[in-house]
Amino acid sequence: MKQWKKLGHILIEEQILTPVAVARLLAIAKRHNTRFGWTLEDLGLVTGDELAKALARQFELRRVTNLVNGSYSQELLNTFTVEFVLEQVVFPLKLEDKVLVVAVADPTDLKTLHNFGANHGVQIMPCVASRREIHEAICTFYLGKNIQESKQTTVLVVDDDVLIQTILRDMLNSHGYRVVIAKDGIEGFRETIACRPQIILTDKVMPKLDGFALLSSLKAIPEFRAIPVILISDKMTDDDEARVFRMGFFDYIPKPIKEITLISRIERALGRYE
């Protein structure tokens, strides 16, 4: 079995990181059970392009860029579901003669992709792209949206009640927050990908995808696991409250919503996120 050069060694050779930094960051990644490369990118120690270039070199794969400017047939896009591309952080590039070329952000674990190929009678040919490039392509070609990041702190409000939407928007706007509205869990999931909010406020009961299902969907995507999600709900029992925190919600806000409670919860969540 071929022995690949370790990512840390490549980054040291490229003079992007020092040996001491690599050792310390490896310990951090192990402690948090996260990918070493993604830990570096999340901490701002390497750019997405630098990481993709290093991973391509490590595994001797082709590096691809500008995915969003490509042309992809609907038949090709239908090869993978939107849930699959989001969870695996992959994007189909070309299918010809039973060879499926796929952009991947993490070439360290291709087992799921190769299992997919075996089950569908195609050979998987991976190449490397940055997470951002893949997410931009997913947003554009699967979700019909463009990624819209803002310098303002963005709060995504997911609620099917127009009155609650208005109340929350007015409260948050008055404190300088940028507010994005989604009317159900499915739309909330899409807006999370497109607008990259720092905080998500979600109602518990909604059509299509409720607050609990939305949280579970977000937790399945490595990119979004760290975003604090706050549940908005009517009065809850002790058992309900325990379930909320056990599932991974950062906090909950009871109805009727008080402005001082809302802002204090937002500020506390931002302190953890930052």
C-alpha positions, 0 to 999 in steps of 0.5 A: 500500500502506498505511503502518502506524505503527511499533510503537515510535512507538505505545509512545512516544506511549503513554509506555510507552517512551522514544525512546532505549529504543526505538532500543536495543531495536530493535538488540537484537531485530535482533541476536537476529533476534526480533520487536521486540514479543516482545523487549519482552515477554520482557524485561518492558518491556511486558506482554502486554496492552500489546503486544496493545493497541499491535499492535491499534492499529498494524494497526487490528485488533480486540483480543480478550480472555478467550479461555479463557472462550469456547465453541468447537465441535469442528468449529471447533477442527478447522479448525487442527491443534494443531501449527499453532496452536502454531507460528503462535500463533493460535486460531480464534474463529468460522467463519461464511459462509466467514469465519474469525475468528482471534486472532493474537499477531503481526499483522506476518506473516499470510502463512501464515494467508492462504495457509491461507484461500486453500487452504481457501476461507475469508476470514481475519479476524484480531484481536489477543490476547496470546500468553499468552491464546492459549496459555491457550486452546490449553492448555484447548481443544486439550490439555485442560490449564490453564497452571500456572506456579509461583514455584518453579523448575520442571524437566520430566523426560521419560522413560518409565522409572519408576525414572529418573523417581523418581531424578530427582524425588528428587534435584531435590526435595531441592535445592528444585526443582519437578518435573513428569513426562512419560512420553513426548515427546508428553506432554513437549511438552504439559507444556511448554506447560502448566507453563512449565518453566525446564529440560527433562531428556529421555531420548533413546529414548522411545515416540511422540516421542523426545528429538531429536524433542521438541527439534525440536518445541520449537525450532519454537515461538518461545515455547520456543526459549530453554528449555535442554533437557538430554539424558539418555543412555547413553554416547555416541561423539564423533559422538553428542556432536557431534550433540547440541550441533549440534541445539541441546541445552544439555548432556547427562548420561550414565547412570548419573546422578550427583547432583552432575553433575545439579545442576551441569548444572541450575545452569549451564543456569539461569544462562543462562536467567535 
